[in-house]
Amino acid sequence: MTTELGISLSVLDTAPVWRGSTATASLRNTIRLARAVDRLGYHRFWLAEHHNMPSLSTSSPAILAGQIAAATTHLRVGAGGVMLPNHPPLVVAEQFGTLAALHPGRVDLGIGRAPGTDPLTARALRRQAGPLGGTDFPAQIQELLRYFAPPAGGAHAQAAGRGTVLAVPATEQTVPVWLLGSSGYSAQLAAALGLPFAYAHHFAPHGTLAALDAYRSEFRPSEYLAQPYAMIAAFGAVAEDDARGELLSAPLRMITAQSLRGQNPYFPPAEEAARFSFAPEERAVVDQMYDPQIFGGPEAVRQRITELTKATGADELMMLSVVQDHDERVRSYELLAELAGLRAPSSADAG
């Protein structure tokens, strides 16, 4: 599904919550957004796992992915990602195996090793007093992959009788497992396991090139993937002109500065955020994170995507747009689809 920009286009969402609104409204808007981008021809729609953050309501990506898959026809739907240290691998395999059974050929499973929250909430999720550093993450990934492997001889009852733990119905499904990351560690692990890799350019834009270079240079073909496949996730929004597009980055900049102050607020309106007063050290952090992202009018966004694609060689771009007005957020994805030459899917394209 390569576009005229030379890269496939997908959507990442966190169901952002705006001051004066609710998580319930945001979740419903996420499903409405998925229906819209499904009609536009986007490739995937992923949900990111976050906890104890009032401004982000995707605390249950598996449940939300199921609702989105049921509400759409063509999109590949999944998690981007499930933070595996928060969950038993068996449960994750059961959840996404069930999703794949109900929506065959349309389910992805992206896996990350960060907690997706603060240390106190991470302990509440894991219900244990042990270390939270994710040191057993490679072993967790290997365990998860085994649950999607068909039992020897294909005999479920016999395998279970021999003491094998089965993730029903995961063993009957094909669910691509992706490794997510914002560092060289995740890139190298994805390469060693022969898995597709999604890099969090929206979190750590200045590490993108090094991570993708490490992934490609160290990639080992596997039963899952013959050649490396890299996706980058970026913040962005397309507006009718550059000034409006840049303004749409203001809420992200403000809420990031507030998080540096130990605050955990809802997203503010863009016009208010544009008037926010940054301390010098806050401005440095915010500019380093958001200046490399993809905000602007159609031609500016086209140029930024072209430059990013050329520099990274990424196979796919996943755009995360945090825009208060739902119609304006949909319009942003419409403008991106137009400038990329996305083709609206036909009924024959349904999975």
PyMOL commands that set and color helices and strands:
alter all, ss='L'
color gray80, all
select helices_A, chain A and resi 23-40+61-71+84-86+89-102+119-126+137-147+152-154+156-161+170-172+184-193+205-218+242-247+250-260+270-273+280-290+298-312+326-340+347-349
alter helices_A, ss='H'
color red, helices_A
select strands_A, chain A and resi 8-13+44-47+76-83+107-112+177-181+197-200+230-238+294-296+316-320
alter strands_A, ss='S'
color yellow, strands_A
deselect
rebuild
show_as cartoon
